[in-house]
Amino acid sequence: MPTALYSLPAEEAVVALARELVRIPTVNPPGSEAPGARVVEAWLRECGFETTVVPYGEGRAHAVGRLRGSGERPGLLFSGHLDVVPPGEVAWQRDPFSGALEEGRLWGRGACDMKGGVAALLVAAREMAFSPRLRRGQDRSPLRGDLTVAITADEERGCLGAAALAQAPLFAGLGAALVAEPTGLDLFITEKGALWLQVEMFGKTAHGSMPEMGANAIAAMVDLLACLEREIGAGGSLRTGVPEHPLLGAPTMNIGTIAGGVKPNVVADRCVAELDFRTVPGLPNDDLLRRVEALARAVAARRPGIRHLLTCRATCEPVACPPDSPLATALRESVRAVTGDEPRVGGVPYVTEACVWVPRLGMQMVICGPGDPKIAHQPDEYVEVRQLAQAVEIYRRAAEQLLL
């Protein structure tokens, strides 16, 4: 990383740092986040943070930095991730890893989700570390609470990287997490949970002209999926007895993949489907898992020669935090001061790393970041340069309110 980058004004530094991160391909799979983690660690170390790079498999790593405070107040976590989804098959107008700056926008895969947000967190961390408000005479007085920055690998596969990192003794004393996923600088205080299930049906092969001699696993899967639609799902929404959440709406079910059989003239002896459930507060994932297991067991029991296997591939519980929490209040006031607008307070149907930090570490959370969430994962992804600079100032103001 060029040494001059550290001394740039905030509005220039955030763009330069975001461009550098976008130019590092971190497509997941395989991820290859280690080069990006080294950039993050070097930045934080230069800013006076205690830093560590935490290995996460071959070519992969997290970067964590801590600016220690006095412990008078709960600390604050700046949370982001380095991995990105593939560019896709649709042609881009620009190289997805060029970090092009045009039309007041930074273009590239990950510019919006979420290397722009990561850069804003890092520059805000620098502004906190060198704030004049931290100095008394010749000595720098401590923050009242720790400021910790955790930039992770492997978020795009269900926050697996954060789940592994949370087991390390790096997060003591933290009270809230600011997750810089793209929100257009609105405040999201709740998110749906996710339950990813793989269902397998096993039967017996036979000649296609004599199906009665076998047990058709595809037919059993069709039976199960029809039962799921009838008993649990209706048009994508779930019938659970749990009222719609005011910010998240109803829980949902998506049949994501299905595969089975080998030839038209062979009775299929295996069929596998993958299901994606999105849950809301009040609907524990374990309860839903038990309902699906009961239906699968019933289908297998009434079809001779059929057995089933249900595997949980990922589970993240829904999380929600009060709209008047200290972090939400500080961010609301900061957004208002920086943009002149009243931020919308809402929830998101997808999962962020808040699903790890809140239940495992007992934190509150708010999701607030630069970029339009509808642009994430799209061809020609971008983030507005103006929002990058605004995000830095919003994060700095909120952190000062909480930690000084």
Rosetta blueprint (number, residue, H / E / L):
1 M L
2 P L
3 T H
4 A H
5 L H
6 Y H
7 S H
8 L L
9 P L
10 A H
11 E H
12 E H
13 A H
14 V H
15 V H
16 A H
17 L H
18 A H
19 R H
20 E H
21 L H
22 V H
23 R L
24 I L
25 P L
26 T L
27 V E
28 N L
29 P L
30 P L
31 G L
32 S L
33 E L
34 A H
35 P H
36 G H
37 A H
38 R H
39 V H
40 V H
41 E H
42 A H
43 W H
44 L H
45 R H
46 E H
47 C L
48 G L
49 F L
50 E E
51 T E
52 T E
53 V E
54 V E
55 P E
56 Y L
57 G L
58 E L
59 G L
60 R L
61 A E
62 H E
63 A E
64 V E
65 G E
66 R E
67 L E
68 R L
69 G E
70 S L
71 G L
72 E L
73 R L
74 P L
75 G E
76 L E
77 L E
78 F E
79 S E
80 G E
81 H E
82 L L
83 D L
84 V E
85 V L
86 P L
87 P L
88 G L
89 E L
90 V L
91 A L
92 W L
93 Q L
94 R L
95 D L
96 P L
97 F L
98 S L
99 G L
100 A L
101 L E
102 E E
103 E L
104 G L
105 R E
106 L E
107 W E
108 G L
109 R L
110 G L
111 A H
112 C H
113 D H
114 M H
115 K H
116 G H
117 G H
118 V H
119 A H
120 A H
121 L H
122 L H
123 V H
124 A H
125 A H
126 R H
127 E H
128 M H
129 A H
130 F L
131 S L
132 P H
133 R H
134 L H
135 R E
136 R E
137 G L
138 Q L
139 D E
140 R E
141 S L
142 P L
143 L E
144 R L
145 G L
146 D L
147 L E
148 T E
149 V E
150 A E
151 I E
152 T E
153 A L
154 D L
155 E L
156 E L
157 R L
158 G L
159 C L
160 L H
161 G H
162 A H
163 A H
164 A H
165 L H
166 A L
167 Q L
168 A L
169 P L
170 L L
171 F L
172 A L
173 G L
174 L E
175 G E
176 A E
177 A E
178 L E
179 V E
180 A L
181 E L
182 P L
183 T L
184 G L
185 L L
186 D L
187 L E
188 F E
189 I E
190 T E
191 E E
192 K L
193 G E
194 A E
195 L E
196 W E
197 L E
198 Q E
199 V E
200 E E
201 M E
202 F E
203 G L
204 K E
205 T L
206 A L
207 H E
208 G L
209 S L
210 M L
211 P H
212 E H
213 M H
214 G L
215 A E
216 N L
217 A H
218 I H
219 A H
220 A H
221 M H
222 V H
223 D H
224 L H
225 L H
226 A H
227 C H
228 L H
229 E H
230 R H
231 E H
232 I L
233 G E
234 A E
235 G L
236 G L
237 S E
238 L E
239 R L
240 T L
241 G L
242 V L
243 P L
244 E L
245 H E
246 P L
247 L L
248 L L
249 G E
250 A L
251 P L
252 T E
253 M E
254 N E
255 I E
256 G E
257 T E
258 I E
259 A E
260 G E
261 G L
262 V L
263 K L
264 P L
265 N L
266 V E
267 V L
268 A L
269 D L
270 R E
271 C E
272 V E
273 A E
274 E E
275 L E
276 D E
277 F E
278 R E
279 T E
280 V L
281 P L
282 G L
283 L L
284 P L
285 N H
286 D H
287 D H
288 L H
289 L H
290 R H
291 R H
292 V H
293 E H
294 A H
295 L H
296 A H
297 R H
298 A H
299 V H
300 A H
301 A H
302 R L
303 R L
304 P L
305 G L
306 I L
307 R E
308 H E
309 L E
310 L E
311 T E
312 C E
313 R E
314 A E
315 T E
316 C E
317 E L
318 P L
319 V E
320 A E
321 C L
322 P L
323 P L
324 D L
325 S L
326 P H
327 L H
328 A H
329 T H
330 A H
331 L H
332 R H
333 E H
334 S H
335 V H
336 R H
337 A H
338 V H
339 T H
340 G L
341 D L
342 E L
343 P L
344 R L
345 V E
346 G E
347 G E
348 V E
349 P L
350 Y L
351 V L
352 T L
353 E L
354 A H
355 C H
356 V H
357 W H
358 V H
359 P H
360 R H
361 L H
362 G L
363 M L
364 Q E
365 M E
366 V E
367 I E
368 C L
369 G L
370 P L
371 G L
372 D L
373 P H
374 K H
375 I H
376 A L
377 H L
378 Q L
379 P L
380 D L
381 E L
382 Y E
383 V E
384 E E
385 V H
386 R H
387 Q H
388 L H
389 A H
390 Q H
391 A H
392 V H
393 E H
394 I H
395 Y H
396 R H
397 R H
398 A H
399 A H
400 E H
401 Q H
402 L H
403 L H
404 L L
